[in-house]
Amino acid sequence: MADQTHVLFVEDDDVIREATQLALERDGFAVTAMPDGLSGLEAFRTDRPDIALLDVMVPGLDGVSLCRRIRDESTVPVIMLSARADSIDVVLGLEAGADDYVTKPFDGAVLVARIRAVLRRFGHASGGDRMDDSAAPAAGGGLLTFGELEIDTEGMEVRRAGETVALTPTEMRLLLEFSSAPGTVLSRDKLLERVWDYGWGGDTRVVDVHVQRLRTKIGQDRIETVRGFGYKLKA
């Protein structure tokens, strides 16, 4: 169906792949399921899904490398699946450009909720190539300026020293949240709630990795760490 959300699901375990595909399809998603990273990359390029669900440990091209390849070509949202919550794989996936992760084994209802939360943040942009303005947190109209950093909150564009900065939708939402209250310390839990749409406590590594990624793009000193409390944008 044209109005169905299209999920690319890459998982090498046949049982998990087939059971998860059926569960997602019962919830109204259209699913392309692939057993390895190379076929997953080909399916991504052919089908341009609305969201990618990638297991970390898949053959051919591992999930982290696949996420990196997808991120080179698109801002489509990516959720990583990892069997170990404390694994370095989680951080590597987020550093590669993933927007969120889910730990295996997972409950189908939890996975669907996380997928829908990510899609809400992205305004369900088809193919992940745009972000619906209505999905972004309010940061005031017009142009915001912080030193050499300029944020066009209407055009959803960011420039640093006059050069356009390419941000993923999650990075843009995070920056808009900071810029809506410059100089105000925002806790990791508050950012999880506002940016990641978590109505419950989540893993704050998601916030930390995204803040670091954002810093590399807008300037390491622009976002300050307030130890024990959170982060703030320097006014």
KAWOFEN-V235612 format. One record per helix or strand of 2 or more residues. SS is the DSSP state (alpha for helix, beta for strand). FROM is the first residue (numbers start at 1). TO is the last residue. If there is no record, write none. Layout:
((SS,FROM,TO) (SS,FROM,TO))
This chain:
((beta,6,10) (alpha,14,26) (beta,30,34) (alpha,37,47) (beta,51,55) (alpha,63,73) (beta,77,82) (alpha,88,95) (beta,100,103) (alpha,108,121) (alpha,126,128) (alpha,133,135) (beta,143,146) (beta,149,152) (beta,157,160) (beta,163,165) (alpha,169,179) (alpha,188,195) (alpha,205,218) (beta,223,226) (beta,230,233))
